[in-house]
Amino acid sequence: MCSRCVPGCSGVFRGVPGCSGFYRHPLNTTFLEGVGEREELDGDFEDLGCLIFVENKTLIAKASCEGIGSIETFFSETKAHQSSAEGEGTSEPTVGLEAQLVLTTRNAEGEQCYEEFDCVTMEIRNDNGDDCATEAKVQDNKDGTYKISYFAKETGTCQASVMVNEEDVRGSPFTVQVKARQYKPVLSFGQEVSSVVMFDGPWGEAVNGRNEIAVTDTRNNRVQILSSDGTFLRFFGREGDQGGEFNNPRGIGFLRNGNIIVADSSNHRVQIFSKQGEYLSQFGGKGNLDHQLCYPWGLSVDSDGNIIVTDSDNKLIKIFSPSGQFLRKFGGGGAL
């Protein structure tokens, strides 16, 4: 029996030549070596005996006979120089919009063909050799055609390389001229008068979950609510300094519960209204204390539902709870 065996054990450890006993230290030592400082094991290991690894002979025999896999050679009939790519993605993509192209793989005779293991890739680089687009997505249509899409990230001239099995297809690399994205209005509404759906100094706007548009009609001292197509729905407010009245309303937003918040700028406060425009509460008041405001203009709501207010004349950004409790601030006068 060797020095590594469990005292008193006369068995034979399988696989250790010359050992007349089971391999390893006594079980209590072996187990405790793997226990962390804060862990404890209950039980009497002195009388437990020995542990033996018992191999799965059936599995080993099957793996030895059949193997765990194989490496095979792959020969593709696809010829990159015969394959073609067409679409705006090879000529004039637009920044921020998905550019697409279709690759058709062909054999030496120019016939469309499909090989399951063909590797199709694309990269777009600017004149400095830097990536100027997102990673291209390749959709295998299983018929010898591939839909490739990407998003260009900058304007200017770029080179787009389309490859099959690491070889450029016909015409690749393509010279693409990435265009700037153009915007145009899809709808407008309102005129400069005081009747409904007419504005005099529209300033802030916000959209709720029902796609209703709330607009602060500044010089008319009110808030107008319109549908997504500009149809008038309702309005609330009038000139004054009482609850529900405005003096130069500016920023506007929606709370999580649908209530409406308005920066009542020249009244130095923020007012809270119900979804229908009923006055609920207010906070602020002219001054430079933490809970006060001086000509608040813009406001927004963060992911926690807190109200962020630009306290313009105090040169601060202040954050209040949904109920108007002061939380914190940052900024202040001075120059960088």
DOFIZA-196507 format. One line per 8 residues: number of its first residue (from 1); for each residue x, y, z of N, C-alpha, C. Coordinates in steps of 0.02 Angstrom, whole numbers, plus 32768, in hexadecimal, padded with zeros to 4 digits. Layout:
N
NUM) X,Y,Z,X,Y,Z,X,Y,Z; ...
***
This chain:
336
1) 802B,7FC5,8000,8000,8000,8000,802D,803E,8000; 801E,806D,7FD2,8048,80A9,7FCE,8032,80DC,8001; 805A,8110,8007,804D,8143,803B,8010,816C,802A; 7FF7,816A,7FEB,7FBE,8192,7FD8,7F7C,816E,7FE6; 7F7E,8130,7FFA,7F41,8109,8001,7F20,8115,8044; 7EE0,8103,8047,7EBB,8107,8084,7ED1,80CF,80B2; 7EE4,80E0,80EE,7EFD,80AD,811C,7ECA,8075,8125; 7EE3,8038,8121,7EB8,7FFE,812C,7E94,7FE7,80EE
9) 7E9E,8009,80B6,7E7A,7FF5,807A,7EA6,7FC9,804F; 7E8D,7F8F,803B,7EB6,7F60,8015,7E9F,7F5B,7FCD; 7E72,7F88,7FB8,7E5A,7F87,7F73,7E8F,7FA0,7F43; 7E82,7F9C,7F03,7EB1,7FB1,7ED0,7E94,7FED,7EAA; 7EBA,8024,7EA5,7EA3,805E,7E7F,7EAE,8050,7E35; 7E79,8056,7E0F,7E7C,8047,7DC9,7EA3,807C,7DA3; 7ED6,806A,7D83,7EFA,809A,7D5A,7F3A,80B3,7D79; 7F4B,80A2,7DB7,7F8A,80B9,7DD6,7FB5,807B,7DE0
17) 7FE3,806F,7DB3,800E,8034,7DB9,8035,8032,7DFA; 8039,7FF9,7E16,8062,7FF0,7E52,8040,8005,7E91; 8002,801C,7E90,7FE0,8031,7ECC,7FB5,7FF8,7EE6; 7FC0,7FE6,7F23,7F9B,7FAD,7F40,7F5E,7FC4,7F67; 7F4F,8005,7F67,7F14,801E,7F8A,7EF3,8055,7F61; 7EBC,806E,7F7A,7E99,80A3,7F56,7EC2,80E3,7F56; 7EC1,8104,7F1D,7EE6,8142,7F15,7EC4,817C,7F38; 7EEA,81AB,7F51,7ED9,81EB,7F71,7EDF,81E7,7FBC
25) 7ED6,8220,7FDB,7EDC,8226,8023,7E9E,820C,8045; 7EA0,8206,8086,7E63,81F3,80AA,7E2A,8223,8098; 7DED,8208,8098,7DB5,822F,807F,7DA8,826E,80A5; 7DB1,826E,80E6,7DA4,82AB,810C,7DD4,82E3,80F6; 7E13,82D1,80E5,7E42,8303,80CE,7E2F,831C,8088; 7E1F,82ED,805C,7E0E,8300,8018,7DD3,832E,8014; 7D9F,831F,8039,7D63,8348,8038,7D70,838D,8055; 7D94,8390,808B,7D9E,83D0,80AC,7DCB,83FE,8085
33) 7DF5,83E2,8058,7E20,840D,802F,7DF6,8438,8000; 7DBC,8422,7FEC,7D93,8448,7FBE,7D5D,8472,7FDF; 7D5F,8477,8022,7D2C,849D,8046,7D45,84E2,8056; 7D1C,8516,8049,7D2F,855B,8057,7D33,8567,80A2; 7D4C,85A0,80B4,7D56,85B0,80FB,7D15,85B2,8121; 7CDE,85C4,8101,7C9F,85CB,8124,7C71,858F,811B; 7C8A,855A,80FB,7C61,8520,80F0,7C74,84E8,8121; 7C43,84C0,8133,7C4E,8488,815F,7C2C,844A,8143
41) 7C4B,8410,814B,7C2E,83D2,8135,7C1E,83A7,8173; 7BE1,838E,8176,7BCD,8363,81AD,7BD8,831A,8199; 7BE5,82F1,81CA,7BEB,82A9,81BE,7C2F,828F,81D1; 7C33,824F,81DA,7C72,822E,81EC,7C8F,820E,81AE; 7CC5,822D,8193,7CE1,8214,8155,7D13,81DB,8160; 7D27,81D0,819E,7D57,819B,81AB,7D3A,8156,8199; 7CF9,8150,81A3,7CD9,810E,8197,7CB6,810B,8155; 7CBD,8140,812C,7C97,8142,80ED,7CB4,8112,80BA
49) 7CF4,8105,80BB,7D14,80DA,808A,7D38,8104,8056; 7D3B,80EB,8018,7D60,810C,7FE3,7D32,811C,7FA8; 7D45,8150,7F83,7D20,8162,7F46,7D46,814A,7F09; 7D22,812F,7ED9,7D40,8115,7E9C,7D1C,8135,7E60; 7D41,814E,7E30,7D22,8165,7DF3,7D11,8129,7DC8; 7CD2,8123,7DB6,7CBB,80EC,7D8D,7CAB,8107,7D47; 7CD0,80F3,7D16,7CC7,810D,7CD2,7C88,80F0,7CB2; 7C6C,8117,7C84,7C33,8100,7C5C,7C4F,80DB,7C20
57) 7C55,8099,7C26,7C76,8072,7BF2,7C4F,8073,7BB0; 7C0D,8076,7BB6,7BE4,8077,7B79,7BF1,80B7,7B51; 7BF3,80EF,7B75,7BFF,812E,7B53,7C45,8131,7B36; 7C77,811A,7B5B,7CBC,811B,7B42,7CC2,80EE,7B05; 7CA3,80B4,7B07,7CA6,8086,7ACF,7C86,80A5,7A91; 7C4D,80C8,7A9C,7C2A,80E7,7A64,7C53,811F,7A45; 7C72,8148,7A71,7C9B,817F,7A58,7CD9,8165,7A34; 7CF6,812E,7A4E,7D32,8111,7A2F,7D21,80F4,79EB
65) 7CE5,80D8,79E6,7CD1,80B8,79A8,7CBA,80EA,7974; 7C8F,8119,7989,7C70,8147,7959,7C94,818A,7955; 7CBC,819C,7988,7CDE,81DB,7988,7CB1,8213,79A0; 7CCE,824C,79B1,7CA7,8285,79C9,7C9A,82B7,7992; 7CB2,82AB,7956,7CA7,82D8,791E,7CDC,82CD,78EA; 7CDB,82F5,78B6,7D0B,82ED,7881,7D16,8330,785E; 7D4D,8334,783B,7D5D,836F,7812,7D57,835A,77CA; 7D2E,837D,77A5,7D22,836C,775F,7D37,83A5,7732
73) 7D4D,8395,76F7,7D5E,83C8,76C6,7D1E,83E0,76A5; 7D1E,8421,7691,7CE3,843E,7672,7CF8,845F,7631; 7CD7,844B,75FC,7CE4,8469,75BA,7CA5,848B,75A2; 7CA8,84CC,7595,7C6E,84F1,757F,7C72,84FE,7535; 7C39,84F6,7514,7C35,8505,74CD,7C2A,8550,74C1; 7C1C,8575,74F7,7C11,85BD,74F1,7C51,85E1,74DB; 7C4A,860D,74AB,7C81,8635,7493,7C72,867E,74A3; 7C9C,869C,74CD,7C90,86E1,74E3,7C8E,8711,74A8
81) 7CBB,8708,7477,7CBE,8738,743F,7C82,8734,7411; 7C5A,86FD,7417,7C1C,86F6,73F1,7BE0,870E,7419; 7BE8,8713,745B,7BB0,8727,7486,7BA6,8773,7483; 7B68,8789,748F,7B58,87D0,7487,7B32,87EA,74C4; 7B3B,882C,74D1,7B18,884E,7508,7AF6,888B,74EC; 7AB7,8895,74FE,7A90,88CE,74E4,7A66,88EC,751B; 7A5B,892E,7517,7A31,8950,7548,7A51,8992,755E; 7A29,89BB,7581,7A42,89FC,7596,7A7E,89F7,75C4
89) 7A86,89BE,75E5,7ABE,89B4,7612,7B01,89B3,75EF; 7B00,89AD,75AC,7B3E,89AE,7585,7B49,89F0,7562; 7B1C,8A21,756E,7B23,8A60,7549,7B16,8A9E,7574; 7AD8,8AA8,758C,7AC6,8AE5,75B0,7A9F,8AD7,75F0; 7ABF,8ABE,7622,7A9C,8AB6,7663,7A93,8AFA,7684; 7A67,8AFC,76B6,7A5A,8B3A,76DB,7A6A,8B2F,7724; 7A8D,8B5F,7743,7A9F,8B5A,7789,7A61,8B4F,77B4; 7A65,8B1E,77E0,7A2E,8B12,7810,79F5,8AE9,77F5
97) 79F4,8ADA,77B4,79C0,8AB0,7797,79DE,8A6E,7781; 79B7,8A39,7787,79D1,89F7,7774,79DD,89F3,7729; 7A1A,89E1,7717,7A2C,89D7,76D1,7A2B,898C,76C2; 7A11,8979,7689,7A0A,8933,7678,7A28,8924,7633; 7A3B,88E6,762A,7A50,88CE,75E9,7A44,8883,75E7; 7A42,8868,75AB,7A37,8820,75A3,7A73,8803,757E; 7A91,87D0,759B,7AC9,87AD,757C,7AAE,876C,755D; 7AC1,875F,751F,7AAF,8720,74FD,7AEF,86FA,74EE
105) 7AF5,86BF,7508,7B31,8696,74FC,7B28,866D,74BD; 7B5E,8666,7496,7B5B,8643,7456,7B98,8616,744F; 7B91,85E3,7425,7BC7,85B4,7417,7BF2,85CC,73DC; 7C20,85A3,73C5,7C4E,85B7,7390,7C2A,85C6,734F; 7BF0,85A7,7344,7BC9,85B2,7308,7B9B,85EF,730E; 7B9D,8611,7348,7B72,864B,7352,7B2C,863A,7367; 7B20,85FB,7379,7ADE,85E5,738F,7AD7,85EF,73DB; 7A9C,8604,73F0,7A90,860D,7438,7A98,85CA,745B
113) 7ABC,85CA,7492,7AC7,858C,74B7,7AC6,859A,7502; 7ABE,8564,7528,7ABD,856B,7571,7AE9,8536,7590; 7B16,854C,75BB,7B40,851F,75E2,7B35,852F,762B; 7B23,84FE,7652,7B11,8508,7698,7B47,8529,76C1; 7B86,8519,76B1,7BBD,8531,76DB,7BE1,856D,76BF; 7BC4,858E,768C,7BE3,85CC,7673,7BE3,8600,76AB; 7C19,8626,76AE,7C20,865B,76E0,7C19,869F,76BE; 7BE4,86C3,76CF,7BD6,8704,76B0,7BE4,873B,76E4
121) 7C0D,876C,76D2,7C1E,87A2,7700,7C1D,87E5,76DB; 7C19,881B,7703,7C1A,885E,76E6,7C39,888E,7718; 7C60,88BE,7700,7C7B,88F2,772B,7C7B,8934,7704; 7C71,896B,7729,7C6E,89AD,770B,7CA1,89D9,772F; 7CD0,89F6,7709,7D05,8A1E,7727,7D0A,8A61,7703; 7D1F,8A94,772A,7D2A,8AD7,770C,7D70,8ADC,76EF; 7D81,8B18,76D9,7DC3,8B21,76B9,7DFD,8B14,76E8; 7DF1,8B19,7729,7E26,8B0C,775A,7E2A,8AC2,776D
129) 7DFF,8A9A,7750,7DFF,8A52,775F,7DD8,8A40,779D; 7DB3,8A70,77B9,7D8C,8A63,77F6,7D46,8A4B,77E4; 7D2A,8A21,7810,7CE4,8A0B,7806,7CB7,8A48,7809; 7C8A,8A4E,77D9,7C5C,8A87,77D9,7C13,8A70,77D6; 7C07,8A32,77EC,7BC3,8A17,77EE,7BBF,89E2,7824; 7B82,89D2,7838,7B79,899C,7867,7B8A,8959,7847; 7B93,8926,786F,7BA2,88E4,7854,7B69,88CD,7827; 7B7A,88B6,77EC,7B47,88A2,77BB,7B24,8862,77D2
137) 7AE2,8860,77C9,7ABB,8824,77D7,7AAF,87FF,7796; 7ABB,87BE,7797,7AB3,8795,775B,7A7C,8762,7766; 7A49,8764,773C,7A12,8735,773F,7A18,8704,7705; 7A22,86C4,7716,7A29,8690,76E3,79E4,8678,76CE; 79D2,8682,768F,7990,866D,7676,798F,8625,765F; 79C7,8602,7666,79CD,85BA,7656,79C0,85AA,760D; 79C8,85DB,75E1,79BC,85CF,7599,79F3,85EF,756E; 7A29,8603,758F,7A5E,8625,7569,7A58,8670,756A
145) 7A28,868A,7591,7A24,86D3,7599,7A2A,86E3,75E3; 7A47,871D,75F1,7A52,8734,7636,7A3D,877C,763C; 7A14,878B,766E,7A00,87D0,767C,7A31,87EC,76AF; 7A54,8822,769D,7A86,8841,76C8,7A6E,8887,76DA; 7A72,8899,7719,7A5C,88DB,7730,7A8E,88F8,7761; 7A91,893B,7763,7ABE,895D,7792,7AA6,89A5,779A; 7AC2,89C9,77CA,7AB3,8A10,77D5,7AF4,8A38,77CF; 7AF6,8A66,779F,7B30,8A92,7799,7B30,8AC4,77D2
153) 7B6D,8AD3,77EB,7B73,8AFF,7826,7B8E,8B44,7815; 7BA5,8B4F,77D8,7BC1,8B90,77C6,7BB8,8B9D,777C; 7BB5,8BDC,7769,7BAD,8BED,7723,7BF1,8BED,7700; 7BEE,8BED,76BE,7C2C,8BEF,7697,7C35,8BB0,766D; 7C6F,8BAB,764F,7C7F,8B73,7623,7C9E,8B3A,764B; 7C83,8AFE,7642,7C9C,8AC3,7665,7CA4,8A8A,7632; 7CC9,8A57,7647,7CD2,8A1C,761E,7CAE,89E1,7640; 7C81,89C1,761A,7C5B,8989,7635,7C72,8948,7613
161) 7C8F,891C,763B,7CA9,88DC,7621,7C78,88A5,7631; 7C61,8882,75FD,7C34,8848,7605,7C5C,880B,75EF; 7C60,87DA,761C,7C8B,87A0,760E,7C67,875E,7619; 7C7B,872D,75F1,7C65,86E8,75FA,7CA3,86BE,7603; 7CA5,869C,763B,7CE0,8672,764B,7D20,869A,7646; 7D1E,86D8,7660,7D56,8706,7665,7D6F,8720,7623; 7D46,871B,75EE,7D58,8737,75AD,7D22,876A,7599; 7D38,87A3,757D,7D09,87D7,7568,7CDC,87BE,752F
169) 7C9C,87D0,7532,7C6E,87C1,74FC,7C7A,87F2,74C3; 7C59,87E8,748B,7C62,8812,7451,7C51,885B,7462; 7C80,8888,7453,7C75,88D0,7460,7C8A,88E7,74A5; 7C9A,88B9,74D1,7CAF,88CA,7516,7CFA,88D7,7518; 7D10,8908,753F,7CE9,8934,756C,7CC3,896A,7545; 7C86,8978,755D,7C5B,89AA,753E,7C69,89EE,755D; 7C69,8A22,7534,7C6F,8A66,754E,7C29,8A80,755E; 7C1C,8A8C,759D,7BD9,8AA3,75B1,7BDE,8AEB,75CA
177) 7BAC,8B12,75B9,7BA9,8B57,75CF,7B72,8B5C,7604; 7B86,8B60,7643,7B56,8B61,767A,7B37,8BA7,7680; 7AF5,8BAA,767C,7AD1,8BEA,767D,7ABB,8BFB,76C4; 7AB3,8C3C,76CF,7A97,8C53,770E,7A4C,8C46,770E; 7A32,8C3A,7749,79EA,8C2D,774F,79C3,8C6E,774A; 798F,8C6D,7722,7966,8CA8,7718,7924,8CA1,7740; 7910,8CD7,775E,78D2,8CD7,7785,78A1,8D08,7765; 7862,8CF6,7768,782E,8D24,7750,77F0,8D1D,777C
185) 77CB,8D53,7785,778F,8D4F,77B0,775A,8D23,7790; 7738,8CFC,77BA,7702,8CD2,77A2,76BE,8CF0,77B3; 76BE,8D21,77E1,7680,8D40,77F5,768E,8D82,7817; 7664,8DB4,780D,7669,8DF3,7831,7623,8E0A,7841; 761D,8E31,7876,75DC,8E4B,7889,75E6,8E8A,78B2; 75B3,8EB4,78B6,75B5,8EF1,78DF,75C2,8F30,78B7; 75A7,8F67,78D1,75B3,8FA9,78B6,75BB,8FDA,78F0; 75D4,9016,78E1,75E2,9046,7916,75A4,9070,7926
193) 7576,9052,794B,753C,9076,7966,752B,9057,79A9; 74F5,906F,79C9,74E7,9058,7A0C,74B0,9024,7A11; 7491,9011,79D9,745E,8FDD,79DC,747F,8F98,79E2; 7457,8F65,79EF,7473,8F22,79F9,7495,8F0A,79B9; 74C8,8EDF,79C2,74F3,8EC5,798E,7517,8EFF,796B; 751A,8F39,798A,7541,8F71,7973,7571,8F83,79AC; 75AD,8F96,799B,75E0,8FA1,79CF,75FD,8FE8,79CA; 7613,8FFE,7A04,7639,903D,7A07,7675,902F,7A34
201) 76AC,901E,7A14,76E9,900D,7A39,76E8,8FC5,7A54; 76DA,8F92,7A2A,76DF,8F4D,7A43,7726,8F3E,7A58; 772F,8F1F,7A91,7773,8F15,7AAB,7783,8ECB,7AB8; 7766,8EAF,7AED,7776,8E6A,7AFD,7742,8E3A,7AE1; 7757,8DFC,7AD6,7728,8DC9,7ABF,773D,8D86,7ADD; 770A,8D5B,7AE7,7716,8D18,7B02,76E0,8CEA,7AE6; 76F0,8CA9,7AE3,76C1,8C78,7AC8,76B8,8C41,7AFD; 7679,8C2F,7B0A,766B,8BFA,7B3B,7664,8BB7,7B19
209) 7654,8B84,7B41,764E,8B40,7B27,7615,8B36,7AF7; 75E6,8B64,7AF4,75AE,8B60,7AC5,75BA,8B8B,7A87; 75F8,8BA1,7A7F,760C,8BCB,7A46,75E7,8C0D,7A44; 75D3,8C25,7A7F,75B7,8C68,7A83,75F1,8C9A,7A8B; 75EC,8CD3,7A69,7621,8D05,7A69,760C,8D3F,7A95; 7635,8D4D,7AC8,7628,8D86,7AF4,7658,8DBF,7AE2; 763D,8DFB,7AD8,7666,8E35,7AC3,7659,8E70,7AF1; 768F,8E8F,7B09,7686,8ECD,7B30,767F,8F07,7AFF
217) 7645,8F26,7B01,7634,8F5F,7AD7,7646,8F9D,7B00; 7687,8FB1,7AFC,76A5,8FDE,7B2D,7681,9020,7B36; 7679,9046,7B00,765C,9089,7B08,7610,9087,7B10; 75F2,904E,7B01,75AB,9046,7B10,75A1,9029,7B57; 75D9,9019,7B79,75D7,9001,7BBE,75A8,8FC6,7BC8; 75B5,8F93,7BA0,758C,8F57,7BA5,75B3,8F1B,7B8A; 7595,8EE1,7B94,75B0,8EA3,7B77,757B,8E86,7B4A; 758E,8E74,7B0D,755F,8E55,7ADE,7572,8E0B,7AD6
225) 7540,8DE0,7AD4,7549,8D98,7AC9,752B,8D87,7A85; 7553,8D67,7A5B,753D,8D56,7A18,754A,8D0C,7A0B; 7527,8CF0,79DB,7533,8CAB,79C7,7572,8CA9,799B; 7588,8C6D,7989,75C5,8C67,7961,75BE,8C84,791B; 7581,8C8E,7903,7577,8CAE,78C2,7568,8CF8,78C7; 756E,8D14,7904,7565,8D5C,790D,751E,8D71,791D; 74F1,8D41,7927,74AD,8D52,7938,74A9,8D6B,7980; 7489,8DA4,798A,7482,8DC0,79CD,7459,8D92,79F9
233) 7471,8D86,7A37,744D,8D5D,7A67,7434,8D86,7AA2; 7460,8DAD,7ABF,744C,8DD6,7AF9,7484,8E07,7B0A; 7476,8E36,7B35,74AA,8E62,7B4E,7499,8E73,7B97; 74CC,8E8C,7BBA,74C0,8EA3,7BFE,74F0,8EDC,7C0D; 74DD,8F05,7C3E,7507,8F3D,7C53,74EF,8F80,7C38; 7504,8FB4,7C5A,74F8,8FF9,7C46,752A,9024,7C6A; 752E,9064,7C59,755F,9090,7C77,754E,909D,7CC1; 7581,909A,7CEC,7578,90A7,7D33,75AD,9085,7D5C
241) 75A6,908C,7D9F,75D8,906E,7DCB,75B9,903F,7DFE; 7579,902F,7DF4,7559,8FFF,7E20,7565,8FB8,7E06; 7552,8F87,7E2F,755A,8F42,7E1A,7534,8F35,7DDA; 7555,8F18,7DA8,7535,8F0B,7D68,753B,8F43,7D36; 7558,8F7B,7D4C,7563,8FB4,7D1E,75AD,8FB9,7D0E; 75BD,8FDC,7CD6,7602,8FDF,7CBE,7618,9026,7CB1; 765A,902E,7CB5,767A,906B,7C9F,76BA,9056,7C7A; 76B2,9050,7C37,76EA,903D,7C0D,76FE,8FF3,7C18
249) 76D1,8FC3,7C0D,76E3,8F7C,7C16,7716,8F67,7BE1; 7745,8F3D,7BF6,777B,8F29,7BC9,777E,8EDC,7BC1; 77A9,8EBC,7BEA,77B2,8E74,7BE2,7775,8E4D,7BF8; 776D,8E11,7BDB,7733,8DE7,7BEB,7748,8D9E,7BE6; 7727,8D73,7C0C,7737,8D2C,7C0A,76FF,8D04,7C28; 7705,8CC1,7C21,76D4,8C92,7C3E,76F6,8C68,7C72; 76D5,8C60,7CAC,76EC,8C31,7CDF,76D6,8BEB,7CCC; 76F1,8BB9,7CF0,76E1,8B73,7CE1,7696,8B66,7CE4
257) 7673,8B86,7D13,762C,8B7A,7D1B,7601,8BA2,7CEA; 7621,8BC5,7CBC,75FC,8BEB,7C8A,75EF,8C33,7C9D; 75FD,8C46,7CDB,75F4,8C8C,7CEF,7624,8CB9,7CC9; 7611,8CF8,7CC2,7636,8D28,7C99,765A,8D5A,7CC7; 769A,8D66,7CB9,76C0,8D97,7CDF,76D3,8DD1,7CB1; 76CF,8E0E,7CCB,76DC,8E49,7CA2,770A,8E79,7CC8; 773E,8E91,7CA7,7769,8EC5,7CC4,7747,8F08,7CB9; 7729,8F22,7CEE,7706,8F63,7CEC,773B,8F99,7CF9
265) 775E,8FAD,7CC4,779D,8FD0,7CCA,7799,9011,7CF3; 776F,9040,7CDE,776E,9081,7CFF,774A,9080,7D42; 772A,9048,7D52,770F,903E,7D96,7740,9016,7DC1; 777A,9004,7DA4,77B2,8FE5,7DC9,779C,8FA5,7DEC; 7779,8F7A,7DC7,7761,8F3D,7DE6,7756,8F07,7DB1; 774A,8ECB,7DC9,7735,8E93,7D9E,76F1,8E7D,7DB6; 76C1,8E78,7D88,767E,8E63,7D99,7671,8E1C,7D80; 7649,8DF7,7DA5,7638,8DB2,7D93,75ED,8DAF,7D87
273) 75DA,8D91,7D4E,7594,8D8B,7D3A,7583,8D42,7D2D; 7542,8D33,7D31,752B,8CEF,7D1F,752E,8CE6,7CD3; 751F,8CAA,7CBB,751F,8C9C,7C74,74EF,8CCA,7C4E; 74B9,8CDD,7C70,7487,8D07,7C50,7494,8D52,7C5A; 74CA,8D63,7C7E,74DB,8DA9,7C87,74C1,8DC9,7CC6; 74AC,8DA0,7CF6,7494,8DBB,7D36,74D1,8DCA,7D63; 74D1,8E05,7D81,7508,8E18,7DAD,750C,8DEA,7DEA; 7549,8DD1,7DF8,7553,8DA5,7E32,7580,8DC4,7E67
281) 75BA,8DDB,7E53,75EA,8DF6,7E85,7620,8E1E,7E61; 764D,8E3A,7E8A,7685,8E61,7E6E,76BF,8E5F,7E9F; 76FA,8E6F,7E86,7734,8E78,7EB2,7761,8EAD,7E94; 778E,8EC7,7EBD,77BA,8EFC,7EA8,77AC,8F3D,7ECD; 77A6,8F74,7EA9,779F,8FB6,7EC7,77E0,8FDC,7EBE; 77DC,901D,7EB1,7817,9043,7EA0,7849,9046,7ED8; 7888,9038,7EC8,78BE,903B,7EFA,78F9,9010,7EE4; 792C,900F,7F0E,7968,8FE8,7EFE,7975,8FB0,7F30
289) 7944,8FA0,7F59,794B,8F66,7F85,7941,8F26,7F5C; 7954,8EED,7F79,7952,8EAF,7F53,790D,8EA0,7F37; 78D9,8EAE,7F5F,7896,8E9C,7F4A,7875,8ED2,7F1F; 7899,8F09,7F14,787D,8F41,7EEE,7898,8F43,7EA6; 7878,8F6C,7E7C,788B,8F72,7E36,788A,8FBB,7E22; 78AF,8FCA,7DED,78AF,900E,7DD2,78B0,9009,7D86; 7876,9013,7D69,786B,900C,7D21,787E,8FC6,7D07; 785B,8F93,7D1E,7868,8F50,7D02,7850,8F4D,7CBA
297) 7879,8F30,7C90,7867,8F2B,7C49,7859,8EE2,7C35; 788E,8EBD,7C28,7885,8E78,7C11,787A,8E48,7C4A; 7859,8E10,7C3C,7854,8DDB,7C6D,784E,8D98,7C49; 785D,8D64,7C6E,785A,8D21,7C53,784D,8CF0,7C8C; 7840,8CB1,7C7B,7833,8C7D,7CAD,7865,8C45,7CA2; 788A,8C30,7CD7,78BB,8BFB,7CCE,789B,8BB6,7CD6; 78C4,8B82,7CD1,78AA,8B3D,7CD2,788B,8B2A,7D15; 789B,8B4F,7D4A,787E,8B42,7D8B,783F,8B6B,7D98
305) 782C,8B93,7D67,77F1,8BBD,7D6F,77FF,8C00,7D90; 783E,8C0F,7D9F,7850,8C4E,7DBD,784C,8C87,7D89; 7840,8CC4,7DA1,7836,8CFD,7D75,7877,8D26,7D73; 7893,8D2F,7D39,78D1,8D55,7D2F,78BF,8D9A,7D14; 78D5,8DCE,7D36,78C1,8E13,7D24,78FF,8E3E,7D18; 78FD,8E65,7CE2,7932,8E97,7CD8,791D,8ED7,7CFC; 7940,8EE5,7D33,7932,8F21,7D5B,795D,8F59,7D3F; 7944,8F7B,7D0C,796E,8FA3,7CE0,7993,8FDC,7D03
313) 7970,9006,7D28,7991,903F,7D47,79BE,902C,7D82; 79B2,8FF2,7D9F,79DE,8FD8,7DD3,7A18,8FB0,7DB5; 7A15,8FA7,7D73,7A4B,8F84,7D4E,7A56,8F3E,7D6A; 7A20,8F1B,7D77,7A23,8ED8,7D94,79F5,8EA7,7D6F; 7A06,8E69,7D75,79D8,8E32,7D63,79C2,8E14,7DA5; 7981,8E13,7DB1,7967,8DF7,7DF0,793C,8DBA,7DE2; 7941,8D8A,7E0E,791B,8D4C,7E07,78EB,8D45,7E42; 78AC,8D3A,7E32,7877,8D33,7E64,7856,8CEF,7E5C
321) 783A,8CD6,7E93,7814,8C98,7E90,77D3,8CA3,7E6A; 77AF,8C6E,7E57,776F,8C77,7E32,773D,8CA2,7E58; 7744,8CA6,7E9A,7716,8CCF,7EC1,7730,8D16,7ECC; 776E,8D25,7EB4,7789,8D69,7EBA,77BA,8D72,7EF3; 77D0,8D3C,7F13,7801,8D41,7F49,7847,8D4B,7F2B; 786C,8D7D,7F42,78B0,8D89,7F29,78DD,8D4E,7F3A; 7904,8D38,7F09,7931,8CFF,7F11,797B,8D15,7F0D; 798C,8D36,7ED7,79D3,8D49,7ECF,79D7,8D7D,7E97
329) 7A13,8D98,7E8D,7A1E,8DCB,7E5B,7A66,8DC7,7E42; 7A72,8DE5,7E09,7AB7,8DEC,7DF1,7ABA,8E29,7DC2; 7AF7,8E41,7DB7,7B00,8E7E,7D8F,7B11,8EB9,7DBB; 7B00,8EF4,7DA5,7B0F,8F31,7DCA,7B30,8F63,7D9D; 7B36,8FA1,7DB4,7B52,8FD7,7D8D,7B9C,8FCD,7D81; 7BB6,8FF2,7D51,7BFE,8FEE,7D41,7C09,8FD7,7CFB; 7C48,8FD5,7CE7,7C5A,8FBE,7CA3,7C90,8F89,7CA8; 7C93,8F5D,7C76,7CC5,8F29,7C76,7D09,8F46,7C68
***
